[in-house]
Amino acid sequence: MRIAAVAVASAALVAAGATAAVAAPAPAPSITVKASAATVKLGDVVTFSGKVDGLKDGSKVTLQVKDGKKWVSLPATAKVAKGAYKLDDKFDEKGVEVLRVKDGSAVSKNVSVTVR
């Protein structure tokens, strides 16, 4: 009987300790992006804005453009403030530009801007 009581108590302590030791992982940071215009004239400025979740205020986000199969960072950057950002860029080449916003491993979905 004494052995059974010790076994039950030990199992309860192990279960409680295992539950307390396993914390839920923090959600991955996320970024949204929206362009002020889907179609612009050559040389027009486009404003990109969005919200971030899981990034600290002061974090720097960077606008990237797709070049073939790789992403190239543009000089357009902004600091996160109150969970949001806003940055501008202008396009000097005609065509469809596929863009995203990135901070470390957090990446937004793509947005397209047609430059005419």
Order of alpha helices (4+ residues) and beta strands (2+ residues): alpha-beta-beta-beta-beta-beta-beta-beta-beta-beta-beta
